[in-house]
Amino acid sequence: MMSVSVGTGPTFRAGKPEVLFEGSYVLDPHISAIPYYDVSADGQRFLMIKDDTKPDQIHVILNWFEELERLVSTK
């Protein structure tokens, strides 16, 4: 994410782009090249989802419904 200061006096001036922050964030599911984020109403905060979805383990649970019935059984 980049930040650029702007001047809106008699003429428009754009400053030098600067890195605001770096990281890997979730992309828009409809347009994969665009980051998926929102800005607060006062313009002071960003809401972004960090993309750290690279699990090192996957847990597969078989017969989960039977296990659920066993755990909630009132017998």
CHARMM internal coordinates of N, CA and C (Angstrom, degrees):
IC EDIT
DIST 1 N 1 CA 1.4469
DIST 1 CA 1 C 1.5207
ANGL 1 N 1 CA 1 C 106.53
DIST 1 C 2 N 1.3054
ANGL 1 CA 1 C 2 N 114.81
DIHE 1 N 1 CA 1 C 2 N 131.94
DIST 2 N 2 CA 1.4594
ANGL 1 C 2 N 2 CA 120.93
DIHE 1 CA 1 C 2 N 2 CA -177.33
DIST 2 CA 2 C 1.5252
ANGL 2 N 2 CA 2 C 110.49
DIHE 1 C 2 N 2 CA 2 C -112.55
DIST 2 C 3 N 1.3209
ANGL 2 CA 2 C 3 N 115.94
DIHE 2 N 2 CA 2 C 3 N 158.08
DIST 3 N 3 CA 1.4608
ANGL 2 C 3 N 3 CA 123.10
DIHE 2 CA 2 C 3 N 3 CA 178.00
DIST 3 CA 3 C 1.5264
ANGL 3 N 3 CA 3 C 108.44
DIHE 2 C 3 N 3 CA 3 C -131.14
DIST 3 C 4 N 1.3295
ANGL 3 CA 3 C 4 N 115.82
DIHE 3 N 3 CA 3 C 4 N 140.78
DIST 4 N 4 CA 1.4671
ANGL 3 C 4 N 4 CA 121.01
DIHE 3 CA 3 C 4 N 4 CA 178.09
DIST 4 CA 4 C 1.5194
ANGL 4 N 4 CA 4 C 107.89
DIHE 3 C 4 N 4 CA 4 C -137.43
DIST 4 C 5 N 1.3320
ANGL 4 CA 4 C 5 N 116.59
DIHE 4 N 4 CA 4 C 5 N 127.33
DIST 5 N 5 CA 1.4643
ANGL 4 C 5 N 5 CA 119.49
DIHE 4 CA 4 C 5 N 5 CA 175.12
DIST 5 CA 5 C 1.5264
ANGL 5 N 5 CA 5 C 108.27
DIHE 4 C 5 N 5 CA 5 C -78.17
DIST 5 C 6 N 1.3289
ANGL 5 CA 5 C 6 N 115.46
DIHE 5 N 5 CA 5 C 6 N 145.93
DIST 6 N 6 CA 1.4635
ANGL 5 C 6 N 6 CA 119.69
DIHE 5 CA 5 C 6 N 6 CA 179.76
DIST 6 CA 6 C 1.5193
ANGL 6 N 6 CA 6 C 109.53
DIHE 5 C 6 N 6 CA 6 C -130.05
DIST 6 C 7 N 1.3168
ANGL 6 CA 6 C 7 N 115.90
DIHE 6 N 6 CA 6 C 7 N 149.02
DIST 7 N 7 CA 1.4562
ANGL 6 C 7 N 7 CA 122.87
DIHE 6 CA 6 C 7 N 7 CA 174.33
DIST 7 CA 7 C 1.5183
ANGL 7 N 7 CA 7 C 107.90
DIHE 6 C 7 N 7 CA 7 C -114.70
DIST 7 C 8 N 1.3242
ANGL 7 CA 7 C 8 N 116.84
DIHE 7 N 7 CA 7 C 8 N 132.63
DIST 8 N 8 CA 1.4695
ANGL 7 C 8 N 8 CA 120.07
DIHE 7 CA 7 C 8 N 8 CA -177.19
DIST 8 CA 8 C 1.5205
ANGL 8 N 8 CA 8 C 111.60
DIHE 7 C 8 N 8 CA 8 C -118.47
DIST 8 C 9 N 1.3305
ANGL 8 CA 8 C 9 N 116.41
DIHE 8 N 8 CA 8 C 9 N 31.38
DIST 9 N 9 CA 1.4608
ANGL 8 C 9 N 9 CA 120.70
DIHE 8 CA 8 C 9 N 9 CA 177.78
DIST 9 CA 9 C 1.5213
ANGL 9 N 9 CA 9 C 110.42
DIHE 8 C 9 N 9 CA 9 C -66.06
DIST 9 C 10 N 1.2970
ANGL 9 CA 9 C 10 N 116.40
DIHE 9 N 9 CA 9 C 10 N -144.60
DIST 10 N 10 CA 1.4736
ANGL 9 C 10 N 10 CA 119.36
DIHE 9 CA 9 C 10 N 10 CA 179.26
DIST 10 CA 10 C 1.5347
ANGL 10 N 10 CA 10 C 112.00
DIHE 9 C 10 N 10 CA 10 C -58.68
DIST 10 C 11 N 1.3383
ANGL 10 CA 10 C 11 N 116.16
DIHE 10 N 10 CA 10 C 11 N -29.97
DIST 11 N 11 CA 1.4617
ANGL 10 C 11 N 11 CA 120.22
DIHE 10 CA 10 C 11 N 11 CA 176.47
DIST 11 CA 11 C 1.5268
ANGL 11 N 11 CA 11 C 108.84
DIHE 10 C 11 N 11 CA 11 C -130.02
DIST 11 C 12 N 1.2971
ANGL 11 CA 11 C 12 N 115.45
DIHE 11 N 11 CA 11 C 12 N 153.79
DIST 12 N 12 CA 1.4698
ANGL 11 C 12 N 12 CA 120.76
DIHE 11 CA 11 C 12 N 12 CA 179.02
DIST 12 CA 12 C 1.5136
ANGL 12 N 12 CA 12 C 109.33
DIHE 11 C 12 N 12 CA 12 C -80.14
DIST 12 C 13 N 1.3447
ANGL 12 CA 12 C 13 N 116.36
DIHE 12 N 12 CA 12 C 13 N 134.02
DIST 13 N 13 CA 1.4598
ANGL 12 C 13 N 13 CA 121.54
DIHE 12 CA 12 C 13 N 13 CA 175.71
DIST 13 CA 13 C 1.5158
ANGL 13 N 13 CA 13 C 108.86
DIHE 12 C 13 N 13 CA 13 C -132.88
DIST 13 C 14 N 1.3227
ANGL 13 CA 13 C 14 N 116.42
DIHE 13 N 13 CA 13 C 14 N 135.27
DIST 14 N 14 CA 1.4633
ANGL 13 C 14 N 14 CA 122.04
DIHE 13 CA 13 C 14 N 14 CA 176.00
DIST 14 CA 14 C 1.5158
ANGL 14 N 14 CA 14 C 108.37
DIHE 13 C 14 N 14 CA 14 C -112.51
DIST 14 C 15 N 1.3358
ANGL 14 CA 14 C 15 N 115.57
DIHE 14 N 14 CA 14 C 15 N 133.84
DIST 15 N 15 CA 1.4529
ANGL 14 C 15 N 15 CA 120.71
DIHE 14 CA 14 C 15 N 15 CA 178.49
DIST 15 CA 15 C 1.5158
ANGL 15 N 15 CA 15 C 111.96
DIHE 14 C 15 N 15 CA 15 C -80.35
DIST 15 C 16 N 1.3037
ANGL 15 CA 15 C 16 N 114.77
DIHE 15 N 15 CA 15 C 16 N -170.89
DIST 16 N 16 CA 1.4604
ANGL 15 C 16 N 16 CA 121.23
DIHE 15 CA 15 C 16 N 16 CA 179.82
DIST 16 CA 16 C 1.5364
ANGL 16 N 16 CA 16 C 109.16
DIHE 15 C 16 N 16 CA 16 C -78.58
DIST 16 C 17 N 1.3330
ANGL 16 CA 16 C 17 N 118.42
DIHE 16 N 16 CA 16 C 17 N 130.44
DIST 17 N 17 CA 1.4622
ANGL 16 C 17 N 17 CA 120.64
DIHE 16 CA 16 C 17 N 17 CA 177.74
DIST 17 CA 17 C 1.5268
ANGL 17 N 17 CA 17 C 110.82
DIHE 16 C 17 N 17 CA 17 C -62.52
DIST 17 C 18 N 1.3318
ANGL 17 CA 17 C 18 N 116.00
DIHE 17 N 17 CA 17 C 18 N 138.66
DIST 18 N 18 CA 1.4599
ANGL 17 C 18 N 18 CA 122.21
DIHE 17 CA 17 C 18 N 18 CA 177.92
DIST 18 CA 18 C 1.5194
ANGL 18 N 18 CA 18 C 109.22
DIHE 17 C 18 N 18 CA 18 C -130.93
DIST 18 C 19 N 1.3309
ANGL 18 CA 18 C 19 N 115.99
DIHE 18 N 18 CA 18 C 19 N 147.93
DIST 19 N 19 CA 1.4595
ANGL 18 C 19 N 19 CA 120.88
DIHE 18 CA 18 C 19 N 19 CA 177.44
DIST 19 CA 19 C 1.5205
ANGL 19 N 19 CA 19 C 108.39
DIHE 18 C 19 N 19 CA 19 C -69.30
DIST 19 C 20 N 1.3308
ANGL 19 CA 19 C 20 N 116.58
DIHE 19 N 19 CA 19 C 20 N 124.34
DIST 20 N 20 CA 1.4566
ANGL 19 C 20 N 20 CA 121.88
DIHE 19 CA 19 C 20 N 20 CA 177.51
DIST 20 CA 20 C 1.5200
ANGL 20 N 20 CA 20 C 109.56
DIHE 19 C 20 N 20 CA 20 C -83.73
DIST 20 C 21 N 1.3251
ANGL 20 CA 20 C 21 N 116.44
DIHE 20 N 20 CA 20 C 21 N -49.79
DIST 21 N 21 CA 1.4617
ANGL 20 C 21 N 21 CA 122.66
DIHE 20 CA 20 C 21 N 21 CA 171.36
DIST 21 CA 21 C 1.5139
ANGL 21 N 21 CA 21 C 108.63
DIHE 20 C 21 N 21 CA 21 C -163.26
DIST 21 C 22 N 1.3252
ANGL 21 CA 21 C 22 N 115.36
DIHE 21 N 21 CA 21 C 22 N 160.18
DIST 22 N 22 CA 1.4569
ANGL 21 C 22 N 22 CA 121.63
DIHE 21 CA 21 C 22 N 22 CA -178.81
DIST 22 CA 22 C 1.5132
ANGL 22 N 22 CA 22 C 109.46
DIHE 21 C 22 N 22 CA 22 C -120.00
DIST 22 C 23 N 1.3018
ANGL 22 CA 22 C 23 N 116.60
DIHE 22 N 22 CA 22 C 23 N 160.99
DIST 23 N 23 CA 1.4519
ANGL 22 C 23 N 23 CA 121.21
DIHE 22 CA 22 C 23 N 23 CA 176.31
DIST 23 CA 23 C 1.5075
ANGL 23 N 23 CA 23 C 110.76
DIHE 22 C 23 N 23 CA 23 C 155.04
DIST 23 C 24 N 1.2998
ANGL 23 CA 23 C 24 N 115.22
DIHE 23 N 23 CA 23 C 24 N 172.57
DIST 24 N 24 CA 1.4510
ANGL 23 C 24 N 24 CA 121.90
DIHE 23 CA 23 C 24 N 24 CA 177.82
DIST 24 CA 24 C 1.5248
ANGL 24 N 24 CA 24 C 107.73
DIHE 23 C 24 N 24 CA 24 C -104.67
DIST 24 C 25 N 1.3249
ANGL 24 CA 24 C 25 N 116.10
DIHE 24 N 24 CA 24 C 25 N 116.87
DIST 25 N 25 CA 1.4575
ANGL 24 C 25 N 25 CA 121.38
DIHE 24 CA 24 C 25 N 25 CA -176.35
DIST 25 CA 25 C 1.5207
ANGL 25 N 25 CA 25 C 110.32
DIHE 24 C 25 N 25 CA 25 C -124.19
DIST 25 C 26 N 1.3229
ANGL 25 CA 25 C 26 N 115.89
DIHE 25 N 25 CA 25 C 26 N 155.83
DIST 26 N 26 CA 1.4572
ANGL 25 C 26 N 26 CA 121.99
DIHE 25 CA 25 C 26 N 26 CA -178.63
DIST 26 CA 26 C 1.5265
ANGL 26 N 26 CA 26 C 109.45
DIHE 25 C 26 N 26 CA 26 C -62.07
DIST 26 C 27 N 1.3302
ANGL 26 CA 26 C 27 N 116.26
DIHE 26 N 26 CA 26 C 27 N 138.83
DIST 27 N 27 CA 1.4553
ANGL 26 C 27 N 27 CA 122.20
DIHE 26 CA 26 C 27 N 27 CA 179.19
DIST 27 CA 27 C 1.5191
ANGL 27 N 27 CA 27 C 110.14
DIHE 26 C 27 N 27 CA 27 C -93.92
DIST 27 C 28 N 1.3211
ANGL 27 CA 27 C 28 N 116.36
DIHE 27 N 27 CA 27 C 28 N 157.70
DIST 28 N 28 CA 1.4607
ANGL 27 C 28 N 28 CA 122.85
DIHE 27 CA 27 C 28 N 28 CA 177.17
DIST 28 CA 28 C 1.5247
ANGL 28 N 28 CA 28 C 108.68
DIHE 27 C 28 N 28 CA 28 C -56.88
DIST 28 C 29 N 1.3318
ANGL 28 CA 28 C 29 N 118.24
DIHE 28 N 28 CA 28 C 29 N 126.36
DIST 29 N 29 CA 1.4687
ANGL 28 C 29 N 29 CA 119.57
DIHE 28 CA 28 C 29 N 29 CA -177.38
DIST 29 CA 29 C 1.5233
ANGL 29 N 29 CA 29 C 113.35
DIHE 28 C 29 N 29 CA 29 C -66.77
DIST 29 C 30 N 1.3359
ANGL 29 CA 29 C 30 N 118.35
DIHE 29 N 29 CA 29 C 30 N -18.22
DIST 30 N 30 CA 1.4574
ANGL 29 C 30 N 30 CA 120.98
DIHE 29 CA 29 C 30 N 30 CA -178.66
DIST 30 CA 30 C 1.5282
ANGL 30 N 30 CA 30 C 112.12
DIHE 29 C 30 N 30 CA 30 C -93.11
DIST 30 C 31 N 1.3256
ANGL 30 CA 30 C 31 N 116.24
DIHE 30 N 30 CA 30 C 31 N -30.49
DIST 31 N 31 CA 1.4694
ANGL 30 C 31 N 31 CA 121.38
DIHE 30 CA 30 C 31 N 31 CA 179.26
DIST 31 CA 31 C 1.5240
ANGL 31 N 31 CA 31 C 106.13
DIHE 30 C 31 N 31 CA 31 C -131.95
DIST 31 C 32 N 1.3158
ANGL 31 CA 31 C 32 N 117.05
DIHE 31 N 31 CA 31 C 32 N 95.58
DIST 32 N 32 CA 1.4594
ANGL 31 C 32 N 32 CA 121.82
DIHE 31 CA 31 C 32 N 32 CA -167.03
DIST 32 CA 32 C 1.5288
ANGL 32 N 32 CA 32 C 115.35
DIHE 31 C 32 N 32 CA 32 C -63.60
DIST 32 C 33 N 1.3184
ANGL 32 CA 32 C 33 N 119.63
DIHE 32 N 32 CA 32 C 33 N -12.37
DIST 33 N 33 CA 1.4622
ANGL 32 C 33 N 33 CA 120.38
DIHE 32 CA 32 C 33 N 33 CA -178.80
DIST 33 CA 33 C 1.5244
ANGL 33 N 33 CA 33 C 112.74
DIHE 32 C 33 N 33 CA 33 C -93.59
DIST 33 C 34 N 1.3321
ANGL 33 CA 33 C 34 N 118.01
DIHE 33 N 33 CA 33 C 34 N -3.92
DIST 34 N 34 CA 1.4595
ANGL 33 C 34 N 34 CA 121.04
DIHE 33 CA 33 C 34 N 34 CA -175.70
DIST 34 CA 34 C 1.5243
ANGL 34 N 34 CA 34 C 110.21
DIHE 33 C 34 N 34 CA 34 C -107.93
DIST 34 C 35 N 1.3349
ANGL 34 CA 34 C 35 N 118.45
DIHE 34 N 34 CA 34 C 35 N 125.44
DIST 35 N 35 CA 1.4664
ANGL 34 C 35 N 35 CA 120.21
DIHE 34 CA 34 C 35 N 35 CA 177.07
DIST 35 CA 35 C 1.5250
ANGL 35 N 35 CA 35 C 111.09
DIHE 34 C 35 N 35 CA 35 C -60.02
DIST 35 C 36 N 1.3139
ANGL 35 CA 35 C 36 N 116.42
DIHE 35 N 35 CA 35 C 36 N 145.34
DIST 36 N 36 CA 1.4568
ANGL 35 C 36 N 36 CA 124.04
DIHE 35 CA 35 C 36 N 36 CA -177.21
DIST 36 CA 36 C 1.5239
ANGL 36 N 36 CA 36 C 107.55
DIHE 35 C 36 N 36 CA 36 C -99.93
DIST 36 C 37 N 1.3304
ANGL 36 CA 36 C 37 N 117.92
DIHE 36 N 36 CA 36 C 37 N 104.04
DIST 37 N 37 CA 1.4656
ANGL 36 C 37 N 37 CA 121.20
DIHE 36 CA 36 C 37 N 37 CA -177.75
DIST 37 CA 37 C 1.5166
ANGL 37 N 37 CA 37 C 110.42
DIHE 36 C 37 N 37 CA 37 C -152.79
DIST 37 C 38 N 1.3352
ANGL 37 CA 37 C 38 N 115.32
DIHE 37 N 37 CA 37 C 38 N 170.90
DIST 38 N 38 CA 1.4538
ANGL 37 C 38 N 38 CA 121.00
DIHE 37 CA 37 C 38 N 38 CA 175.14
DIST 38 CA 38 C 1.5206
ANGL 38 N 38 CA 38 C 107.64
DIHE 37 C 38 N 38 CA 38 C -139.72
DIST 38 C 39 N 1.3231
ANGL 38 CA 38 C 39 N 116.33
DIHE 38 N 38 CA 38 C 39 N 159.42
DIST 39 N 39 CA 1.4626
ANGL 38 C 39 N 39 CA 122.83
DIHE 38 CA 38 C 39 N 39 CA 179.87
DIST 39 CA 39 C 1.5201
ANGL 39 N 39 CA 39 C 108.05
DIHE 38 C 39 N 39 CA 39 C -116.42
DIST 39 C 40 N 1.3380
ANGL 39 CA 39 C 40 N 117.18
DIHE 39 N 39 CA 39 C 40 N 138.41
DIST 40 N 40 CA 1.4593
ANGL 39 C 40 N 40 CA 120.65
DIHE 39 CA 39 C 40 N 40 CA 179.65
DIST 40 CA 40 C 1.5216
ANGL 40 N 40 CA 40 C 110.41
DIHE 39 C 40 N 40 CA 40 C -63.01
DIST 40 C 41 N 1.3341
ANGL 40 CA 40 C 41 N 115.79
DIHE 40 N 40 CA 40 C 41 N 158.82
DIST 41 N 41 CA 1.4691
ANGL 40 C 41 N 41 CA 121.19
DIHE 40 CA 40 C 41 N 41 CA -176.82
DIST 41 CA 41 C 1.5260
ANGL 41 N 41 CA 41 C 112.05
DIHE 40 C 41 N 41 CA 41 C -58.26
DIST 41 C 42 N 1.3546
ANGL 41 CA 41 C 42 N 117.54
DIHE 41 N 41 CA 41 C 42 N -33.58
DIST 42 N 42 CA 1.4635
ANGL 41 C 42 N 42 CA 119.72
DIHE 41 CA 41 C 42 N 42 CA -179.62
DIST 42 CA 42 C 1.5324
ANGL 42 N 42 CA 42 C 112.74
DIHE 41 C 42 N 42 CA 42 C -85.55
DIST 42 C 43 N 1.3380
ANGL 42 CA 42 C 43 N 117.07
DIHE 42 N 42 CA 42 C 43 N -0.85
DIST 43 N 43 CA 1.4563
ANGL 42 C 43 N 43 CA 121.44
DIHE 42 CA 42 C 43 N 43 CA 177.53
DIST 43 CA 43 C 1.5184
ANGL 43 N 43 CA 43 C 114.47
DIHE 42 C 43 N 43 CA 43 C 73.10
DIST 43 C 44 N 1.3196
ANGL 43 CA 43 C 44 N 117.72
DIHE 43 N 43 CA 43 C 44 N 13.99
DIST 44 N 44 CA 1.4655
ANGL 43 C 44 N 44 CA 121.00
DIHE 43 CA 43 C 44 N 44 CA -176.20
DIST 44 CA 44 C 1.5235
ANGL 44 N 44 CA 44 C 114.01
DIHE 43 C 44 N 44 CA 44 C -98.48
DIST 44 C 45 N 1.3409
ANGL 44 CA 44 C 45 N 118.34
DIHE 44 N 44 CA 44 C 45 N -13.36
DIST 45 N 45 CA 1.4625
ANGL 44 C 45 N 45 CA 120.95
DIHE 44 CA 44 C 45 N 45 CA -174.95
DIST 45 CA 45 C 1.5233
ANGL 45 N 45 CA 45 C 110.88
DIHE 44 C 45 N 45 CA 45 C -138.52
DIST 45 C 46 N 1.3345
ANGL 45 CA 45 C 46 N 115.24
DIHE 45 N 45 CA 45 C 46 N 152.38
DIST 46 N 46 CA 1.4502
ANGL 45 C 46 N 46 CA 122.97
DIHE 45 CA 45 C 46 N 46 CA 173.10
DIST 46 CA 46 C 1.5181
ANGL 46 N 46 CA 46 C 108.23
DIHE 45 C 46 N 46 CA 46 C -112.61
DIST 46 C 47 N 1.3111
ANGL 46 CA 46 C 47 N 116.52
DIHE 46 N 46 CA 46 C 47 N 147.20
DIST 47 N 47 CA 1.4572
ANGL 46 C 47 N 47 CA 121.92
DIHE 46 CA 46 C 47 N 47 CA 171.11
DIST 47 CA 47 C 1.5184
ANGL 47 N 47 CA 47 C 106.34
DIHE 46 C 47 N 47 CA 47 C -116.24
DIST 47 C 48 N 1.3392
ANGL 47 CA 47 C 48 N 115.41
DIHE 47 N 47 CA 47 C 48 N 116.79
DIST 48 N 48 CA 1.4569
ANGL 47 C 48 N 48 CA 120.87
DIHE 47 CA 47 C 48 N 48 CA -178.42
DIST 48 CA 48 C 1.5233
ANGL 48 N 48 CA 48 C 108.35
DIHE 47 C 48 N 48 CA 48 C -137.57
DIST 48 C 49 N 1.3071
ANGL 48 CA 48 C 49 N 116.22
DIHE 48 N 48 CA 48 C 49 N 154.14
DIST 49 N 49 CA 1.4582
ANGL 48 C 49 N 49 CA 121.42
DIHE 48 CA 48 C 49 N 49 CA 177.41
DIST 49 CA 49 C 1.5139
ANGL 49 N 49 CA 49 C 107.70
DIHE 48 C 49 N 49 CA 49 C -104.40
DIST 49 C 50 N 1.3256
ANGL 49 CA 49 C 50 N 115.87
DIHE 49 N 49 CA 49 C 50 N 119.10
DIST 50 N 50 CA 1.4545
ANGL 49 C 50 N 50 CA 121.15
DIHE 49 CA 49 C 50 N 50 CA -179.46
DIST 50 CA 50 C 1.5240
ANGL 50 N 50 CA 50 C 109.39
DIHE 49 C 50 N 50 CA 50 C -70.90
DIST 50 C 51 N 1.3085
ANGL 50 CA 50 C 51 N 116.85
DIHE 50 N 50 CA 50 C 51 N 134.09
DIST 51 N 51 CA 1.4559
ANGL 50 C 51 N 51 CA 122.26
DIHE 50 CA 50 C 51 N 51 CA -178.74
DIST 51 CA 51 C 1.5193
ANGL 51 N 51 CA 51 C 109.87
DIHE 50 C 51 N 51 CA 51 C -92.50
DIST 51 C 52 N 1.3185
ANGL 51 CA 51 C 52 N 115.37
DIHE 51 N 51 CA 51 C 52 N 85.93
DIST 52 N 52 CA 1.4724
ANGL 51 C 52 N 52 CA 119.81
DIHE 51 CA 51 C 52 N 52 CA 176.68
DIST 52 CA 52 C 1.5282
ANGL 52 N 52 CA 52 C 108.25
DIHE 51 C 52 N 52 CA 52 C -124.45
DIST 52 C 53 N 1.3171
ANGL 52 CA 52 C 53 N 114.84
DIHE 52 N 52 CA 52 C 53 N 44.99
DIST 53 N 53 CA 1.4572
ANGL 52 C 53 N 53 CA 121.50
DIHE 52 CA 52 C 53 N 53 CA -174.19
DIST 53 CA 53 C 1.5205
ANGL 53 N 53 CA 53 C 112.84
DIHE 52 C 53 N 53 CA 53 C -91.93
DIST 53 C 54 N 1.3028
ANGL 53 CA 53 C 54 N 116.87
DIHE 53 N 53 CA 53 C 54 N 38.99
DIST 54 N 54 CA 1.4541
ANGL 53 C 54 N 54 CA 120.32
DIHE 53 CA 53 C 54 N 54 CA 179.13
DIST 54 CA 54 C 1.5309
ANGL 54 N 54 CA 54 C 108.54
DIHE 53 C 54 N 54 CA 54 C -108.22
DIST 54 C 55 N 1.3287
ANGL 54 CA 54 C 55 N 116.77
DIHE 54 N 54 CA 54 C 55 N 79.90
DIST 55 N 55 CA 1.4656
ANGL 54 C 55 N 55 CA 119.13
DIHE 54 CA 54 C 55 N 55 CA -176.51
DIST 55 CA 55 C 1.5193
ANGL 55 N 55 CA 55 C 111.18
DIHE 54 C 55 N 55 CA 55 C -67.84
DIST 55 C 56 N 1.3149
ANGL 55 CA 55 C 56 N 115.66
DIHE 55 N 55 CA 55 C 56 N 146.90
DIST 56 N 56 CA 1.4509
ANGL 55 C 56 N 56 CA 119.07
DIHE 55 CA 55 C 56 N 56 CA 175.70
DIST 56 CA 56 C 1.5219
ANGL 56 N 56 CA 56 C 111.27
DIHE 55 C 56 N 56 CA 56 C -95.39
DIST 56 C 57 N 1.3493
ANGL 56 CA 56 C 57 N 116.55
DIHE 56 N 56 CA 56 C 57 N -6.60
DIST 57 N 57 CA 1.4576
ANGL 56 C 57 N 57 CA 121.52
DIHE 56 CA 56 C 57 N 57 CA 176.31
DIST 57 CA 57 C 1.5195
ANGL 57 N 57 CA 57 C 109.51
DIHE 56 C 57 N 57 CA 57 C -142.22
DIST 57 C 58 N 1.3163
ANGL 57 CA 57 C 58 N 114.95
DIHE 57 N 57 CA 57 C 58 N 149.34
DIST 58 N 58 CA 1.4592
ANGL 57 C 58 N 58 CA 121.35
DIHE 57 CA 57 C 58 N 58 CA 172.92
DIST 58 CA 58 C 1.5169
ANGL 58 N 58 CA 58 C 106.77
DIHE 57 C 58 N 58 CA 58 C -127.53
DIST 58 C 59 N 1.3249
ANGL 58 CA 58 C 59 N 116.58
DIHE 58 N 58 CA 58 C 59 N 128.81
DIST 59 N 59 CA 1.4598
ANGL 58 C 59 N 59 CA 121.18
DIHE 58 CA 58 C 59 N 59 CA 178.39
DIST 59 CA 59 C 1.5249
ANGL 59 N 59 CA 59 C 108.95
DIHE 58 C 59 N 59 CA 59 C -102.15
DIST 59 C 60 N 1.3198
ANGL 59 CA 59 C 60 N 116.13
DIHE 59 N 59 CA 59 C 60 N 122.39
DIST 60 N 60 CA 1.4608
ANGL 59 C 60 N 60 CA 121.71
DIHE 59 CA 59 C 60 N 60 CA 177.67
DIST 60 CA 60 C 1.5170
ANGL 60 N 60 CA 60 C 107.24
DIHE 59 C 60 N 60 CA 60 C -108.03
DIST 60 C 61 N 1.3278
ANGL 60 CA 60 C 61 N 115.46
DIHE 60 N 60 CA 60 C 61 N 124.83
DIST 61 N 61 CA 1.4606
ANGL 60 C 61 N 61 CA 120.41
DIHE 60 CA 60 C 61 N 61 CA -179.07
DIST 61 CA 61 C 1.5179
ANGL 61 N 61 CA 61 C 108.04
DIHE 60 C 61 N 61 CA 61 C -111.26
DIST 61 C 62 N 1.3233
ANGL 61 CA 61 C 62 N 115.42
DIHE 61 N 61 CA 61 C 62 N 118.66
DIST 62 N 62 CA 1.4564
ANGL 61 C 62 N 62 CA 121.88
DIHE 61 CA 61 C 62 N 62 CA 178.14
DIST 62 CA 62 C 1.5190
ANGL 62 N 62 CA 62 C 109.12
DIHE 61 C 62 N 62 CA 62 C -96.57
DIST 62 C 63 N 1.2976
ANGL 62 CA 62 C 63 N 116.82
DIHE 62 N 62 CA 62 C 63 N 151.37
DIST 63 N 63 CA 1.4725
ANGL 62 C 63 N 63 CA 122.90
DIHE 62 CA 62 C 63 N 63 CA 178.69
DIST 63 CA 63 C 1.5235
ANGL 63 N 63 CA 63 C 111.43
DIHE 62 C 63 N 63 CA 63 C 54.87
DIST 63 C 64 N 1.3234
ANGL 63 CA 63 C 64 N 117.08
DIHE 63 N 63 CA 63 C 64 N 39.24
DIST 64 N 64 CA 1.4601
ANGL 63 C 64 N 64 CA 120.77
DIHE 63 CA 63 C 64 N 64 CA -175.34
DIST 64 CA 64 C 1.5194
ANGL 64 N 64 CA 64 C 112.48
DIHE 63 C 64 N 64 CA 64 C -66.06
DIST 64 C 65 N 1.3468
ANGL 64 CA 64 C 65 N 117.57
DIHE 64 N 64 CA 64 C 65 N -31.06
DIST 65 N 65 CA 1.4645
ANGL 64 C 65 N 65 CA 119.09
DIHE 64 CA 64 C 65 N 65 CA -178.92
DIST 65 CA 65 C 1.5265
ANGL 65 N 65 CA 65 C 110.60
DIHE 64 C 65 N 65 CA 65 C -68.42
DIST 65 C 66 N 1.3182
ANGL 65 CA 65 C 66 N 116.97
DIHE 65 N 65 CA 65 C 66 N -41.40
DIST 66 N 66 CA 1.4668
ANGL 65 C 66 N 66 CA 120.63
DIHE 65 CA 65 C 66 N 66 CA 177.04
DIST 66 CA 66 C 1.5281
ANGL 66 N 66 CA 66 C 110.54
DIHE 65 C 66 N 66 CA 66 C -62.98
DIST 66 C 67 N 1.3163
ANGL 66 CA 66 C 67 N 116.37
DIHE 66 N 66 CA 66 C 67 N -39.91
DIST 67 N 67 CA 1.4699
ANGL 66 C 67 N 67 CA 120.28
DIHE 66 CA 66 C 67 N 67 CA 178.47
DIST 67 CA 67 C 1.5260
ANGL 67 N 67 CA 67 C 110.14
DIHE 66 C 67 N 67 CA 67 C -65.07
DIST 67 C 68 N 1.3187
ANGL 67 CA 67 C 68 N 117.61
DIHE 67 N 67 CA 67 C 68 N -40.29
DIST 68 N 68 CA 1.4566
ANGL 67 C 68 N 68 CA 121.28
DIHE 67 CA 67 C 68 N 68 CA 177.75
DIST 68 CA 68 C 1.5293
ANGL 68 N 68 CA 68 C 110.50
DIHE 67 C 68 N 68 CA 68 C -62.76
DIST 68 C 69 N 1.3168
ANGL 68 CA 68 C 69 N 116.86
DIHE 68 N 68 CA 68 C 69 N -45.24
DIST 69 N 69 CA 1.4698
ANGL 68 C 69 N 69 CA 119.90
DIHE 68 CA 68 C 69 N 69 CA 177.73
DIST 69 CA 69 C 1.5256
ANGL 69 N 69 CA 69 C 110.85
DIHE 68 C 69 N 69 CA 69 C -59.82
DIST 69 C 70 N 1.3273
ANGL 69 CA 69 C 70 N 116.66
DIHE 69 N 69 CA 69 C 70 N -41.20
DIST 70 N 70 CA 1.4627
ANGL 69 C 70 N 70 CA 120.28
DIHE 69 CA 69 C 70 N 70 CA 179.44
DIST 70 CA 70 C 1.5322
ANGL 70 N 70 CA 70 C 110.81
DIHE 69 C 70 N 70 CA 70 C -63.05
DIST 70 C 71 N 1.3205
ANGL 70 CA 70 C 71 N 116.79
DIHE 70 N 70 CA 70 C 71 N -41.91
DIST 71 N 71 CA 1.4538
ANGL 70 C 71 N 71 CA 120.36
DIHE 70 CA 70 C 71 N 71 CA -176.95
DIST 71 CA 71 C 1.5275
ANGL 71 N 71 CA 71 C 113.48
DIHE 70 C 71 N 71 CA 71 C -70.53
DIST 71 C 72 N 1.3198
ANGL 71 CA 71 C 72 N 118.15
DIHE 71 N 71 CA 71 C 72 N -30.71
DIST 72 N 72 CA 1.4679
ANGL 71 C 72 N 72 CA 120.77
DIHE 71 CA 71 C 72 N 72 CA -177.88
DIST 72 CA 72 C 1.5238
ANGL 72 N 72 CA 72 C 112.81
DIHE 71 C 72 N 72 CA 72 C -102.99
DIST 72 C 73 N 1.2941
ANGL 72 CA 72 C 73 N 115.72
DIHE 72 N 72 CA 72 C 73 N 6.91
DIST 73 N 73 CA 1.4678
ANGL 72 C 73 N 73 CA 120.34
DIHE 72 CA 72 C 73 N 73 CA -179.29
DIST 73 CA 73 C 1.5146
ANGL 73 N 73 CA 73 C 110.24
DIHE 72 C 73 N 73 CA 73 C -60.71
DIST 73 C 74 N 1.3488
ANGL 73 CA 73 C 74 N 116.43
DIHE 73 N 73 CA 73 C 74 N 140.29
DIST 74 N 74 CA 1.4736
ANGL 73 C 74 N 74 CA 121.52
DIHE 73 CA 73 C 74 N 74 CA 179.72
DIST 74 CA 74 C 1.5111
ANGL 74 N 74 CA 74 C 111.48
DIHE 73 C 74 N 74 CA 74 C -103.38
DIST 74 C 75 N 1.3148
ANGL 74 CA 74 C 75 N 117.23
DIHE 74 N 74 CA 74 C 75 N 16.47
DIST 75 N 75 CA 1.4765
ANGL 74 C 75 N 75 CA 121.40
DIHE 74 CA 74 C 75 N 75 CA -179.60
DIST 75 CA 75 C 1.5025
ANGL 75 N 75 CA 75 C 111.21
DIHE 74 C 75 N 75 CA 75 C -70.33
END
COOR INIT
IC SEED 1 N 1 CA 1 C
IC BUILD
